[in-house]
Amino acid sequence: MSDHEPSLRGLWAAIIMLSALVVAMLSTAAFWVADAPAYASLGAGGATLIGVATLGFTLRKFLTE
């Protein structure tokens, strides 16, 4: 028997990206409800997606390695 555990990197990546997508959708909706132009709403959602995903991957690496 080997003591090697399979890597959960793919599972963590999926959880982080799905969470970032949900937060980005909420950010886009918040801008849309505040009567911001469409380009500002979509830009805010995109920036939020990139920021939350980067933060999530960095925190996962910091906490698990």
Beta strands, then each sheet from edge to edge (+ up, - down):
end
